């Protein structure tokens, strides 16, 4: 191979490898996310202390997010037993009140946007969820209508749950975050 | 014997060159990506803003596609700022429910946030600058925030996931929002000082 073709192939291979590995670093992997049971928490969302790789991941997955002083975000793509969340099943998301001024649990489709459904119901917040006498709540997440606090999944396929705590009282411990239990297979 | 050895040396040199170019490309792409994403968002929002420079987005639903993972419990208003020609002024009423103003630099950093509980009165006013604070002459004592980049995004969040009777007050606060080029120093009046702020 001549000198020019060799240099051209070297440049092309280097560019492709560099861009491909950068895209993988941005779109794949958890970065510095910390697992809290079923929930993942990235403490560097929006933070000026984030490194270049974390900042790039945040630009992709959590653009215009708030720093942990104002809000903390947890994302769950698996249930509490580690199985991938799927709209083919029904899930019970349960727990008690969380240490924050207000909180909410929202379902997003695989495209990271809200899931279309007939009820236009996308979330439950600390202001809208139903509590029992002990202050505990249970949200049923399913494609099929469910009694009580039902969070519809429409035709989502794979989905994830997003837990937001605004004006949190410190970093919450894993054992107080809601449990995500798979109840049955609807498919 | 000499020919295979020369071929192997050439291949090792080629591979080293590929890896060096890949490493440089990888780092450059990682560093450029946040600014690329923010630049695209800034341009889109700038085009979508009304004559007052603001966007009052409707409550997010399944059709909302501007920002990933929008919260359906919040009403968002957005202002894109450009300090090229001078400081920027922000003014908003404080509703009874949660509200916050967050500023984002063009590298995506959330360098400043203030919420309703950090304001002493029913109104928040502050000025965004990108130069030394001493260069901003004001007649009062407004809160001054230094932006690390000349351009940026101010995002206003209003909690709307609770009592529907709060909707009118929230809407009124949003409609009264001001975000634009700061008036001349003589026109700047006193402003309530925030008890504490995050960021610079």
HADDOCK unambig.tbl for C-alpha pairs under 7 A between the chains (distance, minus, plus):
assign (segid A and resid 10 and name CA) (segid B and resid 14 and name CA) 6.14 0.50 0.50
assign (segid A and resid 10 and name CA) (segid B and resid 17 and name CA) 6.39 0.50 0.50
assign (segid A and resid 10 and name CA) (segid B and resid 18 and name CA) 5.14 0.50 0.50
assign (segid A and resid 11 and name CA) (segid B and resid 18 and name CA) 6.45 0.50 0.50
assign (segid A and resid 11 and name CA) (segid B and resid 21 and name CA) 6.68 0.50 0.50
assign (segid A and resid 13 and name CA) (segid B and resid 18 and name CA) 6.07 0.50 0.50
assign (segid A and resid 14 and name CA) (segid B and resid 18 and name CA) 4.28 0.50 0.50
assign (segid A and resid 14 and name CA) (segid B and resid 19 and name CA) 6.09 0.50 0.50
assign (segid A and resid 14 and name CA) (segid B and resid 21 and name CA) 4.77 0.50 0.50
assign (segid A and resid 14 and name CA) (segid B and resid 22 and name CA) 4.18 0.50 0.50
assign (segid A and resid 15 and name CA) (segid B and resid 21 and name CA) 6.40 0.50 0.50
assign (segid A and resid 15 and name CA) (segid B and resid 22 and name CA) 5.52 0.50 0.50
assign (segid A and resid 15 and name CA) (segid B and resid 25 and name CA) 6.06 0.50 0.50
assign (segid A and resid 17 and name CA) (segid B and resid 22 and name CA) 5.41 0.50 0.50
assign (segid A and resid 18 and name CA) (segid B and resid 22 and name CA) 3.87 0.50 0.50
assign (segid A and resid 18 and name CA) (segid B and resid 23 and name CA) 5.91 0.50 0.50
assign (segid A and resid 18 and name CA) (segid B and resid 25 and name CA) 4.81 0.50 0.50
assign (segid A and resid 18 and name CA) (segid B and resid 26 and name CA) 4.25 0.50 0.50
assign (segid A and resid 19 and name CA) (segid B and resid 25 and name CA) 6.37 0.50 0.50
assign (segid A and resid 19 and name CA) (segid B and resid 26 and name CA) 5.72 0.50 0.50
assign (segid A and resid 19 and name CA) (segid B and resid 29 and name CA) 6.73 0.50 0.50
assign (segid A and resid 21 and name CA) (segid B and resid 26 and name CA) 6.57 0.50 0.50
assign (segid A and resid 22 and name CA) (segid B and resid 26 and name CA) 5.09 0.50 0.50
assign (segid A and resid 22 and name CA) (segid B and resid 29 and name CA) 6.39 0.50 0.50
assign (segid A and resid 22 and name CA) (segid B and resid 30 and name CA) 6.06 0.50 0.50
assign (segid A and resid 46 and name CA) (segid B and resid 108 and name CA) 6.63 0.50 0.50
assign (segid A and resid 46 and name CA) (segid B and resid 109 and name CA) 4.90 0.50 0.50
assign (segid A and resid 46 and name CA) (segid B and resid 110 and name CA) 4.76 0.50 0.50
assign (segid A and resid 47 and name CA) (segid B and resid 109 and name CA) 5.73 0.50 0.50
assign (segid A and resid 47 and name CA) (segid B and resid 110 and name CA) 6.12 0.50 0.50
assign (segid A and resid 48 and name CA) (segid B and resid 109 and name CA) 5.33 0.50 0.50
assign (segid A and resid 48 and name CA) (segid B and resid 111 and name CA) 6.70 0.50 0.50
assign (segid A and resid 52 and name CA) (segid B and resid 30 and name CA) 6.48 0.50 0.50
assign (segid A and resid 52 and name CA) (segid B and resid 31 and name CA) 5.92 0.50 0.50
assign (segid A and resid 53 and name CA) (segid B and resid 30 and name CA) 6.27 0.50 0.50
assign (segid A and resid 55 and name CA) (segid B and resid 34 and name CA) 6.69 0.50 0.50
assign (segid A and resid 56 and name CA) (segid B and resid 30 and name CA) 6.03 0.50 0.50
assign (segid A and resid 56 and name CA) (segid B and resid 33 and name CA) 5.99 0.50 0.50
assign (segid A and resid 56 and name CA) (segid B and resid 34 and name CA) 5.28 0.50 0.50
assign (segid A and resid 59 and name CA) (segid B and resid 34 and name CA) 5.33 0.50 0.50
assign (segid A and resid 59 and name CA) (segid B and resid 37 and name CA) 6.61 0.50 0.50
assign (segid A and resid 59 and name CA) (segid B and resid 108 and name CA) 6.57 0.50 0.50
assign (segid A and resid 63 and name CA) (segid B and resid 108 and name CA) 6.91 0.50 0.50
assign (segid A and resid 64 and name CA) (segid B and resid 108 and name CA) 6.80 0.50 0.50
assign (segid A and resid 66 and name CA) (segid B and resid 110 and name CA) 6.34 0.50 0.50
assign (segid A and resid 67 and name CA) (segid B and resid 110 and name CA) 6.61 0.50 0.50
assign (segid A and resid 108 and name CA) (segid B and resid 69 and name CA) 6.99 0.50 0.50
assign (segid A and resid 112 and name CA) (segid B and resid 68 and name CA) 5.69 0.50 0.50
assign (segid A and resid 112 and name CA) (segid B and resid 69 and name CA) 5.46 0.50 0.50
assign (segid A and resid 113 and name CA) (segid B and resid 62 and name CA) 6.71 0.50 0.50
assign (segid A and resid 113 and name CA) (segid B and resid 68 and name CA) 5.91 0.50 0.50
assign (segid A and resid 113 and name CA) (segid B and resid 69 and name CA) 5.36 0.50 0.50
assign (segid A and resid 114 and name CA) (segid B and resid 61 and name CA) 6.27 0.50 0.50
assign (segid A and resid 114 and name CA) (segid B and resid 62 and name CA) 4.62 0.50 0.50
assign (segid A and resid 115 and name CA) (segid B and resid 62 and name CA) 5.52 0.50 0.50
assign (segid A and resid 116 and name CA) (segid B and resid 62 and name CA) 4.99 0.50 0.50
assign (segid A and resid 122 and name CA) (segid B and resid 72 and name CA) 6.59 0.50 0.50
assign (segid A and resid 123 and name CA) (segid B and resid 72 and name CA) 6.86 0.50 0.50
assign (segid A and resid 125 and name CA) (segid B and resid 161 and name CA) 6.57 0.50 0.50
assign (segid A and resid 127 and name CA) (segid B and resid 161 and name CA) 6.76 0.50 0.50
assign (segid A and resid 127 and name CA) (segid B and resid 162 and name CA) 5.08 0.50 0.50
assign (segid A and resid 128 and name CA) (segid B and resid 162 and name CA) 6.33 0.50 0.50
